[in-house]
Amino acid sequence: MAFIKDYLNEHGATGARRLARIIQEEFGLSVHPRSIERALARKKKRQAPPA
């Protein structure tokens, strides 16, 4: 997630499919795009201010 966070900060909005390909190229890890989407949604949900 740290890599994804840094990548998004540097390059702006990027789709989960592209992020999955970049992770495969950089680290040799296969990550399903939906897993990236869920992780980003969890992170966003935790940062939301209480209602």
N, C-alpha and C positions, 0 to 999 in steps of 0.2 A: 504494500500500500504506500510505503514511503516513496518508492520509485514512481508510482502512478501520480501521487500528489505533486511531486517535483516536476514530472513531465507536463501535467496539466497547468501548473503555474507558469512554466516556461513557454509552452506552445498553445495554451488556451484550450477551449473545448475540443475534445477529440472523442470519436465514437469508441464504443467498447470493442468492436471487432478490430479496429486499428490498434487499440491498446493491447489486445490479445496477441496480435502479430508482432508488435514491438517487443513484448515480454518474451515471446518465443525466440526472437532474434537475439535479444540482449542476454537472456539467462538460460535459454534452452528449455524453458518450462512451458508446458501446454496448459493454458488457462482458458476456460470457456468464457466467451463474452458475457453471458448472463451472470456468471459469478462476479465479474467485475462490476456489472450494473448493480447487483445486490449489495456488494461491499460499499460502493459509492453511496447508495441509498441509505444504508445503515449509518454511514459517517455523517451524511447530511441530516438525518433524523436526530442524531445525538446533538448536533450543533444548533438545532432549532430552539428558540427561546420558549420557555413555558407559557402556556396560554392562560 
